[in-house]
Amino acid sequence: GDRGLLKPGHIDSKSGYRYYSSAQLPEANLIRLLRSLELPLEEIQQFLRERDPEQRNALLKQHRRKIEERVEEYRSIVSSIERIAEGGPKDMEHKVEIKKLGSQNMLGIRFHTDYENLGDNIGGAYMELFTHLGESGEYPSGPPFTLYHGEEFDESDIDIEVCVPVNRVLSGKGRIEWRELPGGLTASTLHMGPYHEVAEAYQTLDLWVKEHGYSHAGPAREIYLVNPDMVEDEADLRTEIIFPIAE
């Protein structure tokens, strides 16, 4: 229900039936339409409290922008699904590189989450890591990255480690731990664009590894070379996907 958004004009004390006056009909229609836009309850209440038409228009404009962005994102996701369903992009082969990586000092927070909360949890962990670095008077020695542990990707139980590379051994704090990430042979590819399209890069790498007779040898790594703090447009994001491999 609409949890008390519209106050009845009169409640019959015997039946408890709610009578709404005809003057309330426009408001009732407004609420129904706002609800169907999936607007958060607080925003609907804010809209209903606002009597100034210009302010109401400004609130609607703001939400229209959000909806248009979401529509664009949905279109892009559907295109990705179509490409993956057709067997994935065929032109990615040349974009896979083999690299020998050295070991890396890092600070990390490892935790379990699910797909729905993944973005928020990653954001929260980075805030913790950068706060700790700031308090220690240290700087990251390169772009932040995440490690995806576990053999299979299970969206209801994601074993993830959120990391920043550092130059030297540092003390941890709370759930933040310093460790040395081992180096070795890797296959990598560069993903350009929004995070919701990153599955294609994983698919490309996975096919490449299998076709070239390698096996997976450790957690997949996502390095955020260009992250959302740096650019306005998601198309400008750059993420390197790295699979440790063994012959």
C-alpha beads as a LAMMPS data file, in Angstrom:
LAMMPS data file: protein, C-alpha beads

247 atoms
246 bonds

1 atom types
1 bond types

-500.0 500.0 xlo xhi
-500.0 500.0 ylo yhi
-500.0 500.0 zlo zhi

Masses

1 110.0

Atoms # bond

1 1 1 0.000 0.000 0.000
2 1 1 0.880 3.637 0.048
3 1 1 1.568 3.724 3.800
4 1 1 -0.423 6.782 4.743
5 1 1 0.503 9.032 1.813
6 1 1 -3.106 10.106 1.370
7 1 1 -5.119 11.009 4.460
8 1 1 -8.815 10.057 4.247
9 1 1 -11.310 12.932 4.382
10 1 1 -13.524 10.948 6.749
11 1 1 -13.343 7.555 8.466
12 1 1 -16.636 5.873 9.389
13 1 1 -16.294 5.060 13.083
14 1 1 -18.498 1.932 12.801
15 1 1 -16.963 0.233 9.762
16 1 1 -13.538 1.869 9.761
17 1 1 -14.147 2.439 6.032
18 1 1 -12.136 5.308 4.597
19 1 1 -14.033 7.913 2.632
20 1 1 -11.983 10.090 0.322
21 1 1 -13.475 13.347 -0.885
22 1 1 -13.630 14.063 -4.616
23 1 1 -11.148 16.894 -3.994
24 1 1 -8.599 14.228 -3.051
25 1 1 -8.904 12.359 -6.356
26 1 1 -6.204 14.354 -8.187
27 1 1 -3.847 13.747 -5.257
28 1 1 -4.721 10.021 -5.260
29 1 1 -3.950 9.852 -8.986
30 1 1 -0.683 11.683 -8.417
31 1 1 0.344 9.182 -5.749
32 1 1 -0.577 6.249 -7.989
33 1 1 1.518 7.676 -10.846
34 1 1 4.485 8.538 -8.607
35 1 1 4.395 5.022 -7.128
36 1 1 4.373 3.479 -10.597
37 1 1 7.586 5.408 -11.357
38 1 1 9.143 3.466 -8.457
39 1 1 9.975 6.697 -6.678
40 1 1 11.232 6.204 -3.113
41 1 1 8.576 6.919 -0.473
42 1 1 10.544 9.881 0.969
43 1 1 10.718 11.515 -2.475
44 1 1 6.965 11.066 -2.996
45 1 1 6.289 12.658 0.401
46 1 1 8.654 15.519 -0.458
47 1 1 6.836 16.012 -3.783
48 1 1 3.388 16.018 -2.131
49 1 1 4.498 18.498 0.560
50 1 1 5.856 20.851 -2.091
51 1 1 3.135 23.271 -3.195
52 1 1 5.229 25.482 -5.472
53 1 1 4.694 24.221 -9.084
54 1 1 8.215 25.270 -10.108
55 1 1 9.772 23.284 -7.258
56 1 1 7.577 20.310 -8.150
57 1 1 8.784 20.565 -11.741
58 1 1 12.411 20.688 -10.610
59 1 1 11.887 17.506 -8.541
60 1 1 10.278 15.777 -11.523
61 1 1 13.063 16.879 -13.877
62 1 1 15.609 15.407 -11.496
63 1 1 13.770 12.102 -11.500
64 1 1 13.254 12.173 -15.273
65 1 1 17.058 12.379 -15.661
66 1 1 17.510 9.360 -13.386
67 1 1 14.933 7.368 -15.371
68 1 1 16.534 8.294 -18.705
69 1 1 19.936 7.191 -17.381
70 1 1 18.410 3.923 -16.216
71 1 1 16.775 3.367 -19.638
72 1 1 20.165 3.924 -21.320
73 1 1 21.785 1.485 -18.903
74 1 1 19.059 -1.121 -19.547
75 1 1 19.560 -0.739 -23.331
76 1 1 23.277 -1.272 -22.904
77 1 1 22.708 -4.322 -20.666
78 1 1 20.301 -5.859 -23.230
79 1 1 22.932 -5.325 -25.981
80 1 1 25.525 -7.073 -23.793
81 1 1 23.141 -9.995 -23.181
82 1 1 22.519 -10.307 -26.932
83 1 1 26.256 -10.350 -27.696
84 1 1 26.974 -12.912 -24.963
85 1 1 24.018 -15.087 -26.069
86 1 1 25.413 -15.056 -29.626
87 1 1 28.717 -16.404 -28.344
88 1 1 30.477 -13.229 -27.320
89 1 1 32.542 -10.705 -29.267
90 1 1 34.725 -12.248 -31.966
91 1 1 37.278 -9.439 -32.246
92 1 1 38.684 -9.584 -28.719
93 1 1 41.341 -12.262 -29.348
94 1 1 44.120 -9.764 -30.131
95 1 1 43.346 -7.771 -27.011
96 1 1 44.470 -10.517 -24.618
97 1 1 48.010 -10.081 -23.345
98 1 1 50.260 -12.449 -21.445
99 1 1 52.180 -10.698 -18.666
100 1 1 54.626 -11.860 -16.031
101 1 1 53.784 -9.863 -12.888
102 1 1 56.028 -9.375 -9.862
103 1 1 54.761 -9.695 -6.308
104 1 1 52.920 -6.695 -4.867
105 1 1 52.628 -5.186 -1.369
106 1 1 48.951 -4.454 -0.694
107 1 1 46.405 -3.537 1.936
108 1 1 43.148 -5.415 1.618
109 1 1 39.758 -6.061 3.170
110 1 1 38.320 -9.499 2.415
111 1 1 34.628 -10.205 2.964
112 1 1 31.614 -12.091 1.635
113 1 1 28.688 -10.258 0.032
114 1 1 25.971 -10.789 -2.571
115 1 1 25.486 -9.207 -5.982
116 1 1 22.811 -6.765 -4.781
117 1 1 25.102 -5.226 -2.140
118 1 1 28.370 -5.580 -4.055
119 1 1 28.732 -1.947 -5.187
120 1 1 27.904 -0.469 -1.770
121 1 1 30.213 -2.897 0.035
122 1 1 33.110 -2.198 -2.332
123 1 1 32.592 1.559 -1.878
124 1 1 32.531 1.225 1.913
125 1 1 35.692 -0.904 1.945
126 1 1 37.579 1.601 -0.222
127 1 1 36.545 4.407 2.108
128 1 1 38.025 2.418 5.029
129 1 1 41.241 1.696 3.134
130 1 1 41.821 5.285 1.991
131 1 1 40.989 6.643 5.456
132 1 1 43.575 4.266 6.963
133 1 1 46.159 5.275 4.351
134 1 1 45.512 8.962 5.043
135 1 1 45.853 8.459 8.800
136 1 1 49.149 6.622 8.199
137 1 1 50.428 9.447 5.952
138 1 1 50.770 6.956 3.090
139 1 1 49.674 6.930 -0.552
140 1 1 48.636 4.030 -2.804
141 1 1 51.436 3.028 -5.183
142 1 1 49.021 2.398 -8.078
143 1 1 45.354 2.093 -9.016
144 1 1 42.975 0.256 -6.632
145 1 1 41.889 -3.289 -7.493
146 1 1 39.685 -6.145 -6.312
147 1 1 40.365 -9.861 -6.108
148 1 1 37.543 -12.356 -6.654
149 1 1 38.288 -15.501 -4.662
150 1 1 36.507 -18.824 -5.093
151 1 1 36.371 -21.208 -8.035
152 1 1 32.938 -20.216 -9.302
153 1 1 31.123 -16.877 -9.277
154 1 1 28.134 -17.293 -6.954
155 1 1 26.057 -14.117 -6.927
156 1 1 24.507 -14.946 -3.546
157 1 1 27.931 -15.484 -1.915
158 1 1 30.767 -13.456 -3.435
159 1 1 34.167 -13.869 -1.774
160 1 1 35.897 -10.592 -2.571
161 1 1 39.016 -8.732 -1.451
162 1 1 39.118 -4.962 -1.964
163 1 1 42.743 -3.794 -2.276
164 1 1 45.127 -0.895 -2.696
165 1 1 48.765 -1.430 -3.737
166 1 1 51.361 0.114 -1.391
167 1 1 55.129 0.607 -1.546
168 1 1 56.105 -1.117 1.672
169 1 1 54.979 -3.230 4.597
170 1 1 52.262 -1.329 6.520
171 1 1 50.307 -2.180 9.644
172 1 1 46.668 -3.111 9.240
173 1 1 43.734 -1.913 11.306
174 1 1 40.497 -3.701 12.186
175 1 1 39.606 -5.758 9.141
176 1 1 42.341 -4.134 7.011
177 1 1 45.313 -6.461 6.492
178 1 1 48.675 -5.997 4.805
179 1 1 49.923 -8.880 2.665
180 1 1 52.115 -9.631 -0.284
181 1 1 50.203 -10.587 -3.408
182 1 1 52.244 -13.231 -5.233
183 1 1 53.320 -12.569 -8.821
184 1 1 53.409 -14.967 -11.746
185 1 1 52.082 -15.552 -15.244
186 1 1 48.801 -13.790 -16.136
187 1 1 46.443 -13.246 -19.050
188 1 1 44.886 -9.792 -19.140
189 1 1 42.501 -7.691 -21.189
190 1 1 41.353 -4.079 -21.017
191 1 1 37.629 -3.420 -20.570
192 1 1 36.486 -0.007 -21.785
193 1 1 33.124 1.246 -20.555
194 1 1 30.545 0.612 -17.823
195 1 1 31.002 -2.021 -15.134
196 1 1 27.772 -3.795 -16.068
197 1 1 29.411 -4.816 -19.374
198 1 1 32.505 -6.309 -17.750
199 1 1 31.134 -9.876 -18.070
200 1 1 32.159 -9.857 -21.743
201 1 1 35.804 -9.225 -20.861
202 1 1 35.680 -12.164 -18.421
203 1 1 34.131 -14.361 -21.112
204 1 1 36.821 -13.375 -23.629
205 1 1 39.642 -14.112 -21.173
206 1 1 38.117 -17.404 -20.075
207 1 1 37.769 -18.607 -23.687
208 1 1 41.325 -17.486 -24.474
209 1 1 42.781 -19.313 -21.454
210 1 1 40.972 -22.548 -22.386
211 1 1 41.801 -22.303 -26.103
212 1 1 45.514 -21.793 -25.373
213 1 1 45.808 -24.736 -23.008
214 1 1 46.333 -22.790 -19.794
215 1 1 44.555 -23.292 -16.469
216 1 1 43.427 -20.744 -13.882
217 1 1 45.910 -20.285 -11.042
218 1 1 44.444 -17.851 -8.521
219 1 1 41.803 -15.189 -8.003
220 1 1 40.701 -12.977 -10.896
221 1 1 41.747 -9.357 -10.491
222 1 1 39.994 -6.157 -11.584
223 1 1 42.250 -3.088 -11.698
224 1 1 40.377 0.226 -11.849
225 1 1 42.709 2.227 -14.115
226 1 1 40.078 4.913 -14.736
227 1 1 37.340 4.876 -12.091
228 1 1 34.064 6.847 -11.671
229 1 1 35.799 9.479 -9.481
230 1 1 37.925 10.467 -12.474
231 1 1 35.364 10.756 -15.291
232 1 1 31.763 11.862 -15.812
233 1 1 30.881 9.428 -18.591
234 1 1 30.800 5.658 -17.901
235 1 1 32.030 5.072 -21.461
236 1 1 35.397 6.497 -20.346
237 1 1 35.922 3.947 -17.553
238 1 1 38.938 1.644 -17.996
239 1 1 39.235 -1.635 -16.106
240 1 1 41.973 -4.212 -16.585
241 1 1 40.862 -7.811 -15.979
242 1 1 43.672 -10.182 -15.019
243 1 1 43.595 -13.984 -14.662
244 1 1 46.608 -15.669 -13.050
245 1 1 47.377 -18.704 -15.243
246 1 1 49.547 -21.815 -15.275
247 1 1 50.691 -23.952 -18.189

Bonds

1 1 1 2
2 1 2 3
3 1 3 4
4 1 4 5
5 1 5 6
6 1 6 7
7 1 7 8
8 1 8 9
9 1 9 10
10 1 10 11
11 1 11 12
12 1 12 13
13 1 13 14
14 1 14 15
15 1 15 16
16 1 16 17
17 1 17 18
18 1 18 19
19 1 19 20
20 1 20 21
21 1 21 22
22 1 22 23
23 1 23 24
24 1 24 25
25 1 25 26
26 1 26 27
27 1 27 28
28 1 28 29
29 1 29 30
30 1 30 31
31 1 31 32
32 1 32 33
33 1 33 34
34 1 34 35
35 1 35 36
36 1 36 37
37 1 37 38
38 1 38 39
39 1 39 40
40 1 40 41
41 1 41 42
42 1 42 43
43 1 43 44
44 1 44 45
45 1 45 46
46 1 46 47
47 1 47 48
48 1 48 49
49 1 49 50
50 1 50 51
51 1 51 52
52 1 52 53
53 1 53 54
54 1 54 55
55 1 55 56
56 1 56 57
57 1 57 58
58 1 58 59
59 1 59 60
60 1 60 61
61 1 61 62
62 1 62 63
63 1 63 64
64 1 64 65
65 1 65 66
66 1 66 67
67 1 67 68
68 1 68 69
69 1 69 70
70 1 70 71
71 1 71 72
72 1 72 73
73 1 73 74
74 1 74 75
75 1 75 76
76 1 76 77
77 1 77 78
78 1 78 79
79 1 79 80
80 1 80 81
81 1 81 82
82 1 82 83
83 1 83 84
84 1 84 85
85 1 85 86
86 1 86 87
87 1 87 88
88 1 88 89
89 1 89 90
90 1 90 91
91 1 91 92
92 1 92 93
93 1 93 94
94 1 94 95
95 1 95 96
96 1 96 97
97 1 97 98
98 1 98 99
99 1 99 100
100 1 100 101
101 1 101 102
102 1 102 103
103 1 103 104
104 1 104 105
105 1 105 106
106 1 106 107
107 1 107 108
108 1 108 109
109 1 109 110
110 1 110 111
111 1 111 112
112 1 112 113
113 1 113 114
114 1 114 115
115 1 115 116
116 1 116 117
117 1 117 118
118 1 118 119
119 1 119 120
120 1 120 121
121 1 121 122
122 1 122 123
123 1 123 124
124 1 124 125
125 1 125 126
126 1 126 127
127 1 127 128
128 1 128 129
129 1 129 130
130 1 130 131
131 1 131 132
132 1 132 133
133 1 133 134
134 1 134 135
135 1 135 136
136 1 136 137
137 1 137 138
138 1 138 139
139 1 139 140
140 1 140 141
141 1 141 142
142 1 142 143
143 1 143 144
144 1 144 145
145 1 145 146
146 1 146 147
147 1 147 148
148 1 148 149
149 1 149 150
150 1 150 151
151 1 151 152
152 1 152 153
153 1 153 154
154 1 154 155
155 1 155 156
156 1 156 157
157 1 157 158
158 1 158 159
159 1 159 160
160 1 160 161
161 1 161 162
162 1 162 163
163 1 163 164
164 1 164 165
165 1 165 166
166 1 166 167
167 1 167 168
168 1 168 169
169 1 169 170
170 1 170 171
171 1 171 172
172 1 172 173
173 1 173 174
174 1 174 175
175 1 175 176
176 1 176 177
177 1 177 178
178 1 178 179
179 1 179 180
180 1 180 181
181 1 181 182
182 1 182 183
183 1 183 184
184 1 184 185
185 1 185 186
186 1 186 187
187 1 187 188
188 1 188 189
189 1 189 190
190 1 190 191
191 1 191 192
192 1 192 193
193 1 193 194
194 1 194 195
195 1 195 196
196 1 196 197
197 1 197 198
198 1 198 199
199 1 199 200
200 1 200 201
201 1 201 202
202 1 202 203
203 1 203 204
204 1 204 205
205 1 205 206
206 1 206 207
207 1 207 208
208 1 208 209
209 1 209 210
210 1 210 211
211 1 211 212
212 1 212 213
213 1 213 214
214 1 214 215
215 1 215 216
216 1 216 217
217 1 217 218
218 1 218 219
219 1 219 220
220 1 220 221
221 1 221 222
222 1 222 223
223 1 223 224
224 1 224 225
225 1 225 226
226 1 226 227
227 1 227 228
228 1 228 229
229 1 229 230
230 1 230 231
231 1 231 232
232 1 232 233
233 1 233 234
234 1 234 235
235 1 235 236
236 1 236 237
237 1 237 238
238 1 238 239
239 1 239 240
240 1 240 241
241 1 241 242
242 1 242 243
243 1 243 244
244 1 244 245
245 1 245 246
246 1 246 247
